[in-house]
Amino acid sequence: MTTRAASNAPTIKDVALACGVSEATVSYVINGKRVLRPDTREKVFRVMREMNYHPSAVARGLQSKCLYTIGVLLGAVDPSEWLSNPYAGGILQGVIQEAKKEKFHVTLFTEAWIDIAHSASMVRDGRTDGILVVAPQLHCDVLDSLRKYHRTVVAISAVTDGDIDMVDVDNAAGIRLAVRHLVALGHRRIGYLTGNADMASHRPRFDAFRKSLEAAGIPIDETLIVESAFDGSMAFEQANQLLARNVRPTAIVAGNDSIAIGVIKAAHAAGLNVPRELSVVGFDDQPAATLVTPNLTTVHQPVSEIGAAAARILIGRILNRHRNESAGTSAQNVLVPPRLVVRDSTGPCPTMD
């Protein structure tokens, strides 16, 4: 049996002729989009193997105007770090799981978005049917740019104008859970090291912290609220400053687990016992939360569920467009409920002299 030259590779038409069926039938078998007789399917697959025929994803995309591929564009997280970042990695896990169910592929944009002038070409080249944007910074023009180029887009943890689908954890609910837990333990001097102010999660968490204190009848001490950074790089020094005060906080809510771990390290360095002398609550429930001593009480953010929900919405939009069906609904704003995971880093308020 002679091997075809690359230029004479078998086509879907060749397979159809060898099977005695239409090209449409072969396409149905390949895509699994229509129920066919088992013997027809088996015959098509057998001939494809004999002819060494492999469907071209590009050709199928050109023919059907759907590549069955979604893109993931990371905002604040550098693409080179997405595997080691618990938040980005969890989101992507959920996206991939959902895409697999729908037989979609996932393309990760490995170039960080700069602005429309520098980055527009990578979202206009047609390599994906739609794009999932994860945690863009507030000043970033990526969502406006995607709208301008009429791309199907869903955002995760973003501020939108209500015309783009958005999925996130219920940030306000998460902070309420943290503060109420500390208040129930008797704490009244509660500090807060926030995450980055240029991220979408900052404002709802910040507002929820203040409102939770007010609801508990606790006066707000602005000096106990400090803007930090999600990477945890500022947490140790900032916590040191709070803990060195004459009247220090008895508990600290952290913007995420990385910040919380920095707070615990600062407490240890200051000779304070966690939780007997200082209680600490994180946010995210990263794997590191159970590796630090003491294990971290934290707000569990279901990142995989968030990624799956966003991918499900995006794929639904793509398929509706492909079928020339109406989108059916206006833009969705989905907030996934968090839950508090109580471990060893929180305890009753100590008696302060």
C-alpha positions, -999 to 999 in steps of 0.1 A, spaced: 0 0 0 15 33 -11 15 63 12 -1 95 -1 21 126 -4 13 153 20 -2 173 -9 -25 144 -17 -38 138 18 -73 123 18 -102 147 21 -136 144 36 -149 140 1 -126 110 -5 -139 93 27 -175 100 17 -169 84 -18 -153 54 -3 -182 49 21 -209 56 -4 -224 84 18 -226 121 17 -199 145 30 -225 157 55 -228 122 69 -191 119 74 -191 154 91 -219 142 114 -198 112 124 -167 132 130 -185 159 151 -209 135 169 -237 161 164 -263 138 150 -275 103 158 -267 79 130 -270 42 125 -242 23 143 -232 5 111 -228 38 93 -207 53 120 -185 21 122 -180 21 84 -170 58 83 -145 53 111 -131 22 95 -125 39 62 -110 69 79 -85 46 96 -77 27 64 -72 60 45 -53 76 74 -77 105 73 -75 131 101 -100 159 102 -85 194 99 -97 216 128 -90 247 107 -109 234 77 -138 224 99 -138 258 115 -138 275 81 -167 253 70 -188 255 101 -177 290 112 -171 276 146 -137 264 158 -150 249 191 -122 267 209 -123 293 237 -95 315 247 -84 324 282 -68 358 288 -54 363 322 -55 398 336 -35 405 368 -16 372 368 14 369 344 7 341 319 41 325 328 29 321 364 -6 307 358 3 271 367 18 281 401 -9 307 410 -36 289 430 -63 313 419 -55 312 381 -48 275 382 -82 268 399 -100 289 374 -84 272 345 -91 238 360 -128 246 360 -127 261 325 -110 230 311 -134 206 328 -164 224 314 -149 228 279 -142 191 278 -179 183 285 -189 203 255 -160 190 233 -144 225 231 -107 232 232 -90 258 254 -63 282 242 -43 301 268 -31 335 256 6 335 267 11 372 260 -1 396 287 -25 422 276 -10 457 275 -36 479 258 -56 480 226 -27 496 206 -2 468 215 -24 438 221 -55 440 198 -40 418 171 -39 387 194 -77 388 199 -85 396 163 -67 367 146 -97 343 147 -80 316 167 -109 313 191 -147 315 190 -148 335 222 -126 348 250 -127 344 288 -110 373 306 -98 366 341 -95 393 367 -85 423 346 -73 454 365 -98 483 367 -78 506 344 -74 479 318 -91 484 284 -93 448 274 -131 444 278 -138 476 259 -114 464 232 -131 430 229 -165 448 226 -151 470 199 -141 440 178 -174 422 185 -158 393 202 -179 370 223 -166 375 258 -172 365 294 -153 381 324 -143 367 357 -139 391 386 -143 423 367 -162 455 368 -185 458 338 -212 481 325 -238 453 327 -234 444 290 -209 416 295 -214 383 313 -195 383 345 -188 355 371 -172 360 405 -173 348 441 -197 369 462 -168 390 477 -191 409 501 -206 378 515 -171 363 521 -160 393 541 -192 393 561 -186 357 570 -151 366 582 -161 396 603 -191 379 619 -169 349 629 -145 373 647 -172 393 663 -188 361 676 -155 353 692 -156 386 710 -132 406 689 -138 444 685 -104 457 674 -103 441 640 -78 451 614 -80 446 576 -52 443 551 -69 446 518 -59 433 484 -49 455 455 -72 485 451 -71 483 413 -88 449 413 -126 444 410 -127 424 443 -114 453 463 -145 476 465 -171 450 475 -148 435 501 -138 469 515 -174 481 517 -186 448 533 -159 451 560 -170 486 570 -207 477 569 -201 445 589 -184 465 617 -212 490 617 -238 463 619 -220 449 649 -219 483 666 -181 485 663 -166 519 656 -145 520 625 -108 528 631 -95 539 598 -59 533 610 -66 495 611 -76 494 575 -45 491 553 -42 487 515 -19 457 508 -11 435 478 -25 401 469 10 386 463 17 390 500 48 410 495 37 439 518 19 419 544 48 411 568 59 448 572 23 461 574 13 436 600 45 445 620 34 481 621 -2 472 632 11 448 659 37 474 672 9 498 682 3 506 718 -33 492 714 -29 466 687 -57 447 669 -68 414 684 -78 401 650 -69 408 613 -89 400 582 -66 395 552 -74 401 516 -62 366 507 -43 337 521 -9 350 510 -15 382 530 -28 362 559 3 340 560 24 371 560 4 383 590 10 350 609 47 352 602 48 388 616 29 377 647 54 349 653 83 373 648 67 397 674 64 368 699 26 367 697 7 335 697 -19 328 670 -47 325 679 -44 332 717 -31 367 712 -41 374 676 -67 358 653 -62 358 616 -87 351 588 -77 347 551 -96 346 518 -94 320 490 -86 287 509 -55 281 489 -36 248 495 -10 268 516 -38 275 541 -33 240 556 5 241 554 10 272 576 11 268 614 -15 272 628 -37 261 599 -55 291 585 -92 300 591 -102 313 557 -131 321 533 -133 293 507 -135 307 472 -147 280 448 -124 290 419 -130 258 399 -167 263 401 -163 299 390 -142 289 360 -167 262 350 -197 286 353 -179 312 332 -169 287 305 -205 273 305 -219 308 298 -193 315 271 -198 282 253 -236 287 254 -232 322 238 -209 307 211 -233 279 203 -263 302 201 -245 324 177 -233 295 156 -269 282 154 -282 317 146 -302 315 178 -311 345 200 -288 349 230 -321 346 249 -310 366 280 -293 398 288 -258 398 303 -256 376 334 -239 386 366 -233 354 385 -220 355 421 -209 321 435 -215 318 473 -183 314 495 -181 295 528 -161 300 559 -136 272 567 -127 275 604 -93 261 614 -68 269 641 -58 306 634 -89 321 651 -99 320 687 -116 340 715 -106 376 719 -78 379 745 -82 402 775 -64 434 766 -48 456 793 
